[in-house]
Amino acid sequence: MSRPPTARPGPTLAAPVVPGSFLLGSALDLRRDMLAACEREFQRYGDAVRFRAGPPGARLDLHMLFHPDAAHRVLAGWSANYRKENVFYSELRSAFGDGLLTTQDDQWQRQKRYLQPLFAPKHVNDYAAAMTGQVQQVVRRWRVRQPGTIDLHAEMTRLTLATVCQVLFGEDVGRALPVVQRTFAPLGEAVRRRALAGGRVPLGWPTPVNRRLRQARDELHGVCDEIVAHRRASGDRREDMLGLLLEAHDEAGSLSDAEVRDQVLIFLLAGHETTSTALTYTLHLLGRHPDEQCRVRAEAESVAGGRAPTAEDVPTLEYTTMVLKEAMRLYPSAPFLGRRAVEEDQISGYRIPAGAEVVLAPWITHRHPDFWVRPEHFDPNRFTPTRERARHRYAWFPFGGGPRACIGQHFSMLESVIALATLVRNFDFAAPPGEPPRTNHITLRPTHGVPSRVSPR
């Protein structure tokens, strides 16, 4: 992806506005393919543009920022000025509750105190056995099928959802997993459609989208509430994450049942969709680059031999980690991150008004030609330690950054490295020609699956 060179604008220059229709602005373009729309306008205008979406009088004005300096300013440099009060987070709250991803201020600080110890690397490493057990089930199931074409996205979603449910619910996974599998897709689609609707109707109105959202949300909340209530009543002490959440406390007390449920739902969302996307596209890229696939396989065999990889092996699976990072550069699970500005600001010379909807775009920043040579090319060696240290901190930020960086980053990378090493050691992957169509759901998702021919070794 290339763009014409642009001079830095003056300090009071507003970001250019993308032309749109009188009736809906850019709403249809954004709903049809937000990723392509941003690519096109980045090439046309440079590091900042404004999309206006929705009808006159109810128009959403989105300031899209593409430079790493903007990501640093919003996420870390003046993060207190950029709050999760935009329409997207409002819709996430209505669907998944008010967990760590969506809360703010004192409520966020309180929740983080409870949750931070649960996501410390030493504690997360204890879940490696559950991760390994789930990926070994995939290996056994695929070996029975013999060579054939599979949908990587469907399979990796199934794997990561089963893994996070196992880690969260332990012995109760059989009750939770079927409900989660049924409800997450309609919830995600409803959130996306309502967030981009411009003039949104109240959630209580009986539109088809609202009915699907409420039905899926109520079913998902119901099964979580039942499991939490049963655990409280039984007094069972378990070492799964739900058990740890129920026992977490500080001088102010413990989490309420509703707060526990909301943390569970947010972790279900963030803990499986992002990792499934990373694994899907990593396997797709390895299927198109057999030399890199062989190198990952050789590393897995050298480090783990014939046994399952462990948490202790992951730091030595260096090239496997580099491959994952490069896949996450090209296909970031969260291609957009939104905030709302409290006070007026200037970023890269552009004026950001108070109250502005600000959207960072890892999808564009990760391919910014000022920071990435041949940005569309798959090259895991971009992520050697030396090259990582030399690069702008926010040229690559799939887990966000600053005080609101993803608390589950170590969990996701641990699961991804273990799964990738295990699968590539056991199977050959071959991708068909062409690029799988993709869209921005809550996370990046393929529109029609990601096919791959898989052959047991």
C-alpha positions, 0 to 999 in steps of 0.5 A: 500500500502506497500513498503520496507524500504529504507535508505536515499541516499547520497547527490549526488545520482540520482533517480533510473530510471524505466526500459522501452522499447528502443523505447518509454521508459515508455510512454505506461505504463504511458498512460495506468495507471499512477497511478498504475505505480507510486504505483508499482515503489514506492514499488520497489524504495521508495521516488523518481524515474525517468520515461523516456517517448517517443522516443530517442531524444525526451524523457521526463524525469520525476522525481517523488517525493513521500515524504511530504518533497519533496512536501514542498520543491517544493511548499513552501520551494523553490517554486521560483525554481520550475516553471509551465513551464512543458509540462502539463501546456503548454498544459493547456495554449493552451486549456484553456488560461493563467489564474491564474492557469498557469501564472507566475511572474508579470502576476500571481501577477497582476492576483492574486491581481484582483482575491484574493478579489473575493475568500475571504471566506466572499465573497465566502459565498455569493454563498452558496444560488446558491450552495444550489439551484443547489443541491436542483434541484438534490434532486427533480430530484432524488426523481422523479426517485424513487430507482435505480442505478445512475452514481455518477460521471456523476451526480456530474459532472453535479451538479458542472458544473451547480453550477460553471456556475451559479456562473460565468454567472448568468442569462447567464448560459443558453447560457454557460452551454451547450457549456461547457458540450460539450467541456470540456471532449474532451479538457481534453482528448486532453491535457492529450494525448498531454502532455504524447506523448513525441515527440509532434507534433505542434498544427497546424498539422491536427492530430485527437487529434489536430483537436478535441482540436482546435474545442472544444477550439474555441467553448468554447472561442467563447461563453465566448467572446460573453458573455463578449462582450455583458456585456461590451456593455450593461453596465450591472452590475451584482453580478455574478463572471463574473460581478465582474471580469469585474469591478475589477481594480487597479492602473494599470487598469482593466483586458482585455476581453481576460484576463477575458475569460481566468480567466473564463475558468480556474475557469470552469476547476478547479471549477467543476472537482475537486469538482465533483471528491471529491463528487463522491468518498465521496458518493461512500465511504459512500455507502460502509460504512453505519455507517459513512453515518448514522453519516453524516446524523445525523449531517446534521439533527442536524445542519440544521433540515429540512432546507437547509444548509447555509454557516453559518452551514458549520463550525459546520458540522465537521464530514461531513468535516472530511469525505470529507477530508478522501475521498480526501486523498484516491482519490485526485482530482489532483493526480499529480502536475508538475513543472520544476526546474530552478536550481539544487537542492537536495530533500530528498538526491536526486539530481534534475538537473537544467531543470528537470521535477519534479512531486509530487504525492498526490496519493502516498503521501496520502497513504505513510505508514510512515505517514498513519496507514493502508493507504488504510483504510477509516477512517474519524477520521484521520482528527480530529483537534488534529490529523491534527495538529500532522501530516506533513503539506504536508502528505495531500495536495489536494489543493497544498500549498505554494504561488500557493495553490488553490485560490478556496479551500474555494469555493470547500469545501463550495460547497462540504459540503453543497452538501454532507449534503443535499444529504445524508440527503435526500437519502440512498447510497449503493455501489456495490462490487468492486473498480471503475476503475480510470485514471488520466485525467486532474484530477482523473476520473473514467473510467466507472462511479461510480455506486450507488443505491440511495433510497429516505428517 
